[in-house]
Amino acid sequence: MRKNKLKQIFKEGKAVVNGWLQIPSSFSAEVMAHQGWDSLTIDMQHGVVDYPNALQMLQAISTTDVVPMARVNWNEPGQIMKILDAGCYGIICPMVSNRKEAERFVQACMYPPKGYRSFGPIRGLIYGGSDYGKHANDEILKLAMIETKEALEKLDEIMTTPGLDGVYIGPADLTLAINKPDPGFDKPEGSPTYEQQLNILKHAKKNNLVAGIHNATPEYAKKMIDIGFQLVTFGSDQRFMSAGAKNAVSKIKSVKSKEESKAY
């Protein structure tokens, strides 16, 4: 079976730089895959991507050695199993709040006897190899999102779940979970959300799990790597397109405005 290179990066103590896909396009996924990311995550929760889109995006990512992952929209076994069958090599599961939910997530990703994943990796066999069924339990990356009030009270309970590889922080929902009104990313040091990020990281290190976090900027992502996070996401295909277009348009409009002012 094709090895999951993210697991090797983690084993070496290095950090994974993960890209984020929200646009339902195989072409934009292919473009992103050629930009040097270690992995790309298809966002099936807050993006506008459905299953047929995701399948084509996975095929596009496969033109490179970038590891394909997905964030599912809920801790729902059928959805998790189906995107794994499509050749996804890692799952980020939102709103995991306790041990029971963590077990439900992990076991949906694993074949018996460790889990209850149903066998039928229709594209997994093509992408992963003919021995996919024998090794998939070891290669699929399983990351539980810590972003609820209950989860913060049960960090060790969640993080000692057998088979869980790591946790992933969604700062926006985490901010709402601690009753702060300004959900967003890249929270400054000393803020309540930042302190919770450090707390989650500390517990992940204690339990020998990978800690990942979503960021707005590469500068903040680099800071998170420096303090110990081993998987960082920043921006997204949609955000990069929006920012690039806005920057270009604002420059030419500024030039046009200056030229018009010279005419008077």
FENBEL-V725719 format. One record per run of one state. SS is the DSSP state (H for helix, E for strand, - for the rest). FROM is the first residue (numbers start at 0). TO is the last residue. If there is no record, write none. Layout:
ss=SS from=FROM to=TO
ss=SS from=FROM to=TO
This chain:
ss=- from=0 to=3
ss=H from=4 to=10
ss=- from=11 to=14
ss=E from=15 to=20
ss=- from=21 to=24
ss=H from=25 to=32
ss=- from=33 to=37
ss=E from=38 to=42
ss=- from=43 to=49
ss=H from=50 to=60
ss=- from=61 to=65
ss=E from=66 to=70
ss=- from=71 to=75
ss=H from=76 to=84
ss=- from=85 to=88
ss=E from=89 to=92
ss=- from=93 to=97
ss=H from=98 to=107
ss=- from=108 to=109
ss=E from=110 to=110
ss=- from=111 to=115
ss=E from=116 to=116
ss=- from=117 to=122
ss=H from=123 to=127
ss=- from=128 to=130
ss=H from=131 to=138
ss=- from=139 to=139
ss=E from=140 to=145
ss=- from=146 to=147
ss=H from=148 to=152
ss=- from=153 to=153
ss=H from=154 to=158
ss=- from=159 to=164
ss=E from=165 to=168
ss=- from=169 to=169
ss=H from=170 to=176
ss=- from=177 to=190
ss=H from=191 to=205
ss=- from=206 to=208
ss=E from=209 to=214
ss=- from=215 to=216
ss=H from=217 to=226
ss=- from=227 to=229
ss=E from=230 to=233
ss=- from=234 to=235
ss=H from=236 to=261
ss=- from=262 to=263
